[in-house]
């Protein structure tokens, strides 16, 4: 999420440094968003017929390719390749991550976990600040994009090792059926006097 937030925040400046006109840079962002929207629509049915974990890995891998292209996307071909790879990757990963959480934790607790995950991603707001600081020191935004690519690869590795969910919602996150309180819960046992 930090990567997407950073791209949307610094794209015009980053591409401007690379010699891309502002209208072309804005078009690249719009194209990326359009591709992402279509990818989300396609990813939903794909989650029904293939491994959601593999789709998430594919989405992250496409984002890695896209972000590497974006670091040096000074031509129309580079910008187009970035918009296509990153847009598809972002759309697929966004949907697949949500579905994967639901598969592993079940629909009852999974939605709560998903809410926590998306709340935690608000840390992504620090991405553009870090990118600006890096660009101020080095004259380019490229290093932050390389960092995001490395972090995505680091996320891909454990995902490839992740097993199948045994039973969605099983384990400590399972929602237990309500037990009627007949007054004996937590009651202290009385010991008869002898």
C-alpha positions in Angstrom: 0.0 0.0 0.0 2.9 2.4 0.8 4.1 1.8 -2.8 0.8 2.8 -4.3 0.5 5.8 -2.1 4.0 6.9 -2.9 3.5 6.5 -6.6 0.3 8.5 -6.6 2.0 11.2 -4.6 5.3 11.6 -6.3 4.7 10.4 -9.9 4.5 13.8 -11.5 7.7 14.9 -9.8 9.5 11.6 -10.4 8.5 11.4 -14.1 9.3 15.1 -14.5 12.9 14.5 -13.3 13.0 11.8 -16.0 11.9 14.3 -18.6 8.3 13.2 -19.0 5.7 16.0 -19.5 3.1 16.5 -16.7 0.2 15.5 -19.0 1.9 12.3 -20.0 2.6 11.5 -16.3 -1.0 12.2 -15.3 -2.2 9.9 -18.2 0.2 7.2 -16.9 -1.5 7.4 -13.4 -5.0 7.3 -15.0 -4.0 4.3 -17.1 -2.6 2.5 -14.1 -5.8 3.1 -12.2 -7.9 1.9 -15.1 -5.8 -1.3 -15.5 -6.0 -1.9 -11.7 -9.8 -1.6 -11.8 -10.2 -4.1 -14.6 -7.7 -6.4 -12.9 -9.7 -6.4 -9.7 -12.8 -7.4 -11.7 -10.9 -10.3 -13.4 -9.2 -11.4 -10.1 -12.5 -12.1 -8.4 -13.5 -15.0 -10.6 -9.9 -16.2 -10.8 -9.9 -16.6 -7.0 -12.7 -19.1 -7.5 -10.8 -21.3 -10.0 -7.2 -21.1 -8.9 -5.1 -20.7 -5.8 -5.6 -17.3 -4.1 -2.1 -17.5 -2.7 -0.6 -18.0 -6.2 -2.6 -15.1 -7.4 -1.3 -12.9 -4.6 2.3 -14.0 -5.4 1.7 -13.2 -9.1 0.2 -9.8 -8.2 3.2 -8.9 -6.0 5.6 -10.1 -8.7 4.0 -8.0 -11.3 4.2 -5.0 -8.9 7.9 -5.7 -8.5 8.4 -5.6 -12.3 6.2 -2.5 -12.6 7.9 -0.6 -9.8 11.3 -1.4 -11.3 10.1 -0.1 -14.7 8.7 3.0 -13.0 12.0 3.9 -11.4 13.4 4.6 -14.9 10.2 5.1 -17.0 11.4 8.0 -19.1 9.8 6.9 -22.3 6.2 6.2 -23.4 7.0 2.5 -23.8 8.4 2.4 -20.2 5.5 4.3 -18.8 3.0 2.0 -20.6 4.8 -1.1 -19.4 4.8 0.3 -15.9 1.1 1.1 -16.0 0.2 -2.4 -17.3 2.5 -4.4 -15.0 1.9 -2.4 -11.9 -1.8 -1.9 -12.6 -2.5 -5.6 -13.1 -0.3 -6.5 -10.1 -1.9 -4.0 -7.8 -5.5 -5.0 -8.8 -4.8 -8.7 -8.5 -2.8 -8.4 -5.2 -5.4 -6.1 -3.6 -8.2 -8.5 -4.2 -6.2 -11.7 -3.6 -4.9 -10.5 -0.2 -8.4 -9.8 1.0 -9.7 -13.1 -0.2 -6.7 -15.0 1.2 -7.3 -13.5 4.7 -10.9 -14.6 4.5 -9.8 -18.1 3.4 -7.4 -18.5 6.3 -9.5 -16.9 9.1 -13.1 -17.5 7.9 -15.7 -14.9 7.2 -16.5 -14.1 10.8 -13.1 -13.3 12.2 -11.5 -12.8 8.7 -13.4 -9.5 8.2 -12.1 -8.3 11.6 -8.6 -9.2 10.6 -9.0 -7.6 7.3 -10.2 -4.4 9.0 -7.1 -4.4 11.2 -4.8 -5.0 8.3 -6.2 -2.1 6.3 -6.1 0.1 9.4 -2.4 -0.8 9.9 -1.7 0.1 6.2 -2.3 3.8 7.0 1.4 3.7 7.9 1.7 4.0 4.1 1.2 7.7 4.5 4.9 7.8 5.5 6.0 6.6 2.0 5.7 9.9 0.2 7.5 11.7 3.0 10.4 9.1 2.9 10.4 9.4 -0.9 10.7 13.2 -0.7 13.5 13.0 1.8 15.4 10.6 -0.4 14.9 12.7 -3.5 16.0 15.8 -1.7 19.3 14.1 -0.7 20.0 12.1 -3.9 18.1 14.0 -6.6 16.0 11.0 -7.6 13.1 9.0 -6.3 14.4 5.7 -7.7 15.9 4.4 -4.4 12.5 4.3 -2.6 11.1 2.3 -5.5 13.9 -0.2 -5.3 13.2 -0.5 -1.5 9.6 -1.2 -2.2 10.6 -3.8 -4.8 12.8 -5.5 -2.2 10.1 -5.4 0.4 7.6 -7.0 -2.0 10.1 -9.8 -2.9 10.5 -10.3 0.9 6.7 -10.7 1.1 6.6 -13.1 -1.8 9.1 -15.6 -0.2 7.0 -16.6 2.8 3.8 -16.6 0.7 5.3 -19.3 -1.6 5.9 -21.4 1.6 2.4 -20.8 3.0 0.3 -24.0 3.2 -3.3 -24.4 2.4 -5.8 -23.3 5.0 -6.7 -26.4 7.1 -10.2 -25.2 8.0 -11.2 -21.6 7.5 -11.7 -19.9 10.8 -10.2 -22.8 12.8 -7.9 -22.4 15.7 -7.7 -19.5 18.0 -9.6 -17.3 15.6 -12.7 -19.5 15.3 -16.0 -18.1 16.4 -17.4 -20.3 19.1 -21.1 -20.8 19.5 -22.7 -18.9 22.3 -23.1 -21.0 25.5 -26.2 -20.2 27.5 -25.4 -18.8 31.0 -27.3 -21.0 33.5 -25.6 -19.3 36.4 -23.0 -22.0 36.9 -20.3 -20.3 34.8 -17.6 -19.0 37.2 -19.5 -20.1 40.2 -17.5 -21.2 43.2 -18.1 -24.8 44.2 -19.5 -25.2 47.7 -17.8 -27.8 49.8 -20.1 -29.5 52.3 -19.0 -29.1 56.0 -18.2 -32.3 57.7 
